[in-house]
């Protein structure tokens, strides 16, 4: 692993950003166990640091650990409440554990933050169509048309 991830000048107090970079490099090198251990340590010792939670989420999602994904996403939204992607990740995690009503609240929140967020708009659109709420589907379609790529491109 590159020495810039733990320069001697820091002694044993390597900044969280460098520990996070080390974990990212370990992931790139397919050293998943070591990366996961480092990320779990960062999550524990740095309760307001979002990046390791995002990286750990990817590992947990790949392993099918839905409960841990949900926990990490709740943390991400707590840390970055104005991050539309974090709300979208929370929605996806909630859906995976069967909490669709709460998931749609997270999707709506993602759209409030960023009306151009394609994932959230598409997810909400699918949800209201499944419920046969055509008036709501029309509102979402209008919103998507206004903020996304051209007229009704999301329906193609």
BAVO-991426 format. One record per residue: residue number from 1; x, y, z of N, C-alpha, C in turn. Coordinates in steps of 0.001 Angstrom, whole numbers. Atoms other than C-alpha are relative to their C-alpha. Example, Ala and Ser with C-alpha at 12.3 -4.5 7.8 and 13.67 -1.06 7.14 Angstrom:
BEGIN
REC   pos      n.px      n.py      n.pz     ca.px     ca.py     ca.pz      c.px      c.py      c.pz
REC     1       890     -1190         0     12300     -4500      7800       900      1200         0
REC     2      -820     -1190       -60     13670     -1060      7140      -770      1090       730
% end
This chain:
BEGIN
REC   pos      n.px      n.py      n.pz     ca.px     ca.py     ca.pz      c.px      c.py      c.pz
REC     1       843     -1172         0         0         0         0       888      1235         0
REC     2      -833     -1208        69      1348      3454      -831       217       636      1371
REC     3      -340      -593     -1298      3131      5163      2036      -711      1314       250
REC     4       690     -1267      -222      1219      8388      1439     -1299      -174       783
REC     5      1214       244      -784     -1748      6750      3161       261        15      1500
REC     6      -351       -32     -1420       117      6705      6461      1405       561       172
REC     7     -1346      -577      -124      3063      9098      6389       489        -1      1444
REC     8      -608        84     -1329      5447      8820      9323      -239      1260       824
REC     9       183     -1260      -710      4885     12474     10187     -1236       -21       918
REC    10      1212        68      -811      1453     11570     11598       119      -970      1173
REC    11      -142       988     -1072      2763      8833     13842     -1183      -949       -47
REC    12      1163       882       -47      -224      6788     14962     -1313       720      -226
REC    13      1229      -796       152     -2715      9624     14367      -209       399     -1457
REC    14       212      -256      1425     -3318      9294     10613     -1381       632      -176
REC    15      1300      -655       204     -6079     11690      9495     -1013      -927      -668
REC    16      1071       866       512     -9399     10116      8635       -39       -35     -1520
REC    17        33       -33      1462     -9148     11231      5013      1029      -954      -598
REC    18     -1016       933       494     -5947      9247      4539      -368     -1445       316
REC    19       469      1363      -300     -7409      6225      6307     -1105      -396      -983
REC    20      1031       267      1000    -10405      6522      3973       596      -286     -1363
REC    21      -675       235      1288     -8114      6768       951       631     -1379       -15
REC    22      -594      1341       -81     -6285      3650      2136     -1079     -1061      -224
REC    23      1093       966       180     -9609      1791      2361      -448       -48     -1459
REC    24       406       -38      1413    -10557      2941     -1146      1022      -717      -878
REC    25     -1043       685       762     -7226      1744     -2509       -20     -1509       244
REC    26       132      1429      -299     -7655     -1578      -735     -1166      -610      -780
REC    27      1142       484       792    -11050     -1942     -2399       395      -155     -1461
REC    28      -458        73      1394     -9507     -1163     -5783       917     -1198      -237
REC    29      -920      1136       100     -6916     -3861     -5093      -678     -1326       359
REC    30       788      1197      -349     -9702     -6352     -4192       416      -604      1341
REC    31      -346       422     -1362     -8464     -6556      -584     -1192       326       903
REC    32      1279      -355      -622    -12036     -6577       699       -20      -142      1516
REC    33        41       219     -1455    -11524     -7985      4186       723      1122       738
REC    34      -764     -1066      -654     -8847     -5449      5106      -705      1353      -164
REC    35       728     -1253       244    -10826     -2603      3511     -1215        92       907
REC    36      1195         0      -840    -13978     -3595      5365       343       255      1465
REC    37      -428      -204     -1386    -12137     -3746      8676       358      1471       244
REC    38      -383     -1405      -126    -10658      -287      8128     -1229       913       -64
REC    39      1219      -815       119    -14026      1136      7046      -870      -102      1245
REC    40       782       162     -1230    -15818      -331     10062       627       811      1134
REC    41      -682      -788     -1020    -13168      1271     12272      -281      1494      -206
REC    42       294     -1409       287    -13701      4635     10533     -1441       360       371
REC    43      1406      -248      -335    -17472      4365     10942      -160       127      1517
REC    44        77       -21     -1460    -16993      3684     14652       668      1231       596
REC    45      -777     -1089      -604    -14367      6323     15350      -327      1377      -558
REC    46       335     -1279       653    -15678      9030     12994     -1503        45      -284
REC    47      1458       100       158    -19445      9238     13569      -619       996      -985
REC    48       547      -983       929    -19883     12245     11263       747        52     -1332
REC    49      -768        80      1245    -17724     11135      8332      -761      -901      -964
REC    50       890       724       918    -19894     10093      5381       733      -970      -925
REC    51      -649       783      1053    -17384      8722      2886       209     -1468       349
REC    52      -178      1436      -264    -16492      5466      4676     -1327      -755        22
REC    53      1314       650         6    -20194      4732      5040      -430      -333     -1425
REC    54       318       266      1407    -20656      5031      1282       793     -1187      -526
REC    55      -834      1120       445    -17743      2686       638      -445     -1309       635
REC    56       437      1203      -709    -18912       216      3262     -1367      -461      -507
REC    57      1308       326       580    -22447       381      1846       182      -865     -1250
REC    58      -223       770      1230    -21096      -867     -1509       402     -1446       306
REC    59      -409      1350      -389    -19451     -3843       187     -1205      -779       536
REC    60      1147       679      -621    -22529     -4686      2254     -1082      -320     -1031
REC    61      1008       239      1049    -24826     -4342      -760       414     -1189      -863
REC    62      -496      1116       817    -22637     -6692     -2802      -142     -1335       730
REC    63       118      1219      -808    -22816     -9209        49     -1440      -311       389
REC    64      1408       233      -326    -26576     -8866       428      -355       275      1448
REC    65       262      -327     -1407    -26378     -7482      3963      -937      1209        70
REC    66       997     -1057        98    -29595     -5480      3751      -144       817      1281
REC    67       157      -709     -1275    -29832     -4616      7431      1143       986       209
REC    68     -1153      -900      -164    -26318     -3146      7495       -73      1154     -1004
REC    69       175     -1059      1004    -27005     -1224      4272      -972      1060       501
REC    70      1000      -934      -510    -30073       325      5853       579       865      1112
REC    71      -645      -717     -1105    -28126      1271      8966       970      1071      -532
REC    72      -969      -927       576    -25372      2895      6890      -691      1161      -719
REC    73       728     -1051       718    -27876      4799      4746      -682       969       963
REC    74       578      -896     -1005    -29670      6149      7793      1074       942       552
REC    75     -1119      -835      -439    -26285      7384      9005       339      1059     -1045
REC    76      -336      -949      1061    -25554      8981      5625      -986      1166       -47
REC    77      1018     -1057        29    -28836     10893      5664       112       887      1241
REC    78      -200      -798     -1215    -28169     11988      9245      1174       956      -177
REC    79     -1207      -796       171    -24706     13236      8312      -173      1053     -1096
REC    80       168      -885      1152    -25699     14794      4977     -1483        93      -376
REC    81      1442       -47       244    -29408     15631      5161      -397       691     -1310
REC    82       298      -674      1266    -29220     17748      1981       609      -716     -1200
REC    83      -592       796      1070    -27665     14972      -129     -1093      -884      -610
REC    84      1077       740       668    -30240     13692     -2634       376     -1462      -224
REC    85      -432      1379       246    -28181     10593     -3447       -81      -825      1279
REC    86       112       725     -1275    -28007      9626       238     -1453      -375       257
REC    87      1430       312      -173    -31813      9853       392      -434     -1083      -981
REC    88       311      1047       976    -32026      7750     -2781       537     -1357       431
REC    89      -574      1251      -516    -29718      5129     -1275      -845      -525      1158
REC    90       866       401     -1115    -31883      5117      1848     -1281      -616      -545
REC    91      1228       542       603    -34971      4582      -307       227     -1414      -525
REC    92      -303      1326       545    -33353      1645     -2089       158     -1030      1117
REC    93      -186       918     -1129    -32340        79      1229     -1325      -310       682
REC    94      1311       222      -614    -35821       564      2671      -851      -932      -852
REC    95       746       879       901    -37370     -1068      -382       493     -1437       145
REC    96      -564      1355       -78    -35000     -4023       -32      -435      -750      1251
REC    97       467       661     -1224    -36308     -4703      3487     -1522        96       146
REC    98      1464        12         6    -39968     -4255      2546      -675      1194       641
REC    99       588     -1198      -612    -40525      -759      3948      -284      1043     -1082
REC   100       219      -842      1169    -41978       791       806      -612      1363       333
REC   101       589     -1294      -358    -44018      3523      2514      1088       960       467
REC   102     -1112      -823      -470    -40960      4835      4321       972       309     -1142
REC   103      -882      -208      1155    -38942      4390      1123      -507      1139      -878
REC   104       549     -1061       843    -41296      6643      -808       159      1362       663
REC   105      -290     -1264      -695    -40844      9314      1861      1436       431      -276
REC   106     -1403      -314       303    -37090      9106      1276       157       451     -1451
REC   107       -35      -398      1412    -37645      9329     -2483      -527      1422      -153
REC   108       549     -1364        57    -39834     12398     -2036      1007      1019       543
REC   109     -1005      -898      -572    -37142     13942       154      1138       223     -1000
REC   110     -1059      -133      1007    -34523     13252     -2530      -423       973     -1095
REC   111       501      -910      1034    -36712     15066     -5066      -134      1424       504
REC   112        37     -1349      -568    -37205     18001     -2720      1392       619       -45
REC   113     -1381      -473        -6    -33431     18287     -2475       452       313     -1430
REC   114      -448      -153      1388    -32812     17834     -6207     -1048      -555      -949
REC   115      1065       460       905    -35772     17686     -8613       532      -663     -1269
REC   116      -595       620      1187    -33353     16552    -11358       534     -1395       274
REC   117      -559      1300      -379    -32433     13363     -9505      -825     -1108      -660
REC   118       711       954       850    -33457     10783    -12097      -454     -1250       745
REC   119       366      1228      -717    -33398      7732     -9820     -1237       228       860
REC   120      1111      -251      -922    -35736      9274     -7264     -1297       236      -767
REC   121      1209      -292       767    -38170     10599     -9832      -550     -1264      -644
REC   122       452      1245       637    -38300      7289    -11692      -583      -981      1000
REC   123       486       907     -1046    -38759      5304     -8481     -1387       428       482
REC   124      1294      -507      -452    -41589      7530     -7325     -1059      -178     -1086
REC   125       922       177      1124    -43189      7431    -10766      -485     -1452       -63
REC   126       369      1423         4    -43121      3615    -10732      -943      -336      1147
REC   127       823       283     -1174    -44600      3554     -7238     -1432       485      -189
REC   128      1374      -507       138    -47575      5772     -8036      -737      -704     -1132
REC   129       665       774      1057    -48270      3878    -11252      -471     -1349       526
REC   130       398      1286      -586    -48311       592     -9334     -1260       147       839
REC   131      1184      -255      -823    -50882      2137     -7007     -1160       570      -822
REC   132      1011      -519       935    -52826      3379    -10060      -451      1418       373
REC   133       262     -1398      -341    -52602      6961     -8823       457       838     -1192
REC   134      -374      -625      1260    -52648      8502    -12278       171      1513       105
REC   135      -179     -1443      -192    -53006     12093    -11078      1414       287       532
REC   136     -1351      -177      -545    -49809     11766     -9033      1042      -334     -1060
REC   137      -928       368      1067    -48093     10023    -11951       150      1152      -989
REC   138       -34     -1149       915    -49022     12985    -14154       855      1134       589
REC   139      -797     -1053      -650    -47534     15438    -11634      1490      -327       -59
REC   140     -1402       411        19    -44317     13450    -11443       543        64     -1423
REC   141      -421       -67      1401    -44153     13148    -15233       271      1447      -405
REC   142      -208     -1422       306    -44530     16926    -15522      1290       501       650
REC   143     -1215      -389      -711    -41798     17423    -12918      1235      -540      -720
REC   144     -1129       622       678    -39497     14995    -14701       250       667     -1350
REC   145      -155      -655      1294    -40157     16651    -18059       674      1362       171
REC   146      -543     -1332      -251    -39300     20037    -16592      1491       -52       353
REC   147     -1359        21      -514    -36028     18958    -14948       929      -999      -663
REC   148      -848      1038       554    -34772     16065    -17021       171       192     -1499
REC   149      -357      -121      1410    -33698     15397    -20598     -1194       -17      -924
REC   150      1020       -88      1025    -36472     16589    -22827     -1306      -648       361
REC   151      1351       463      -262    -40091     15653    -23084      -116     -1523       108
REC   152       351      1405      -245    -40980     12299    -21576      1101      -988      -365
REC   153     -1092       916       338    -37527     10819    -22247        99     -1134       994
REC   154       -64      1035     -1024    -37863      8832    -19015      -955     -1147      -296
REC   155       948      1056       344    -40706      6840    -20570       525      -892     -1118
REC   156      -537       757      1148    -38596      5614    -23495       658     -1278       422
% end
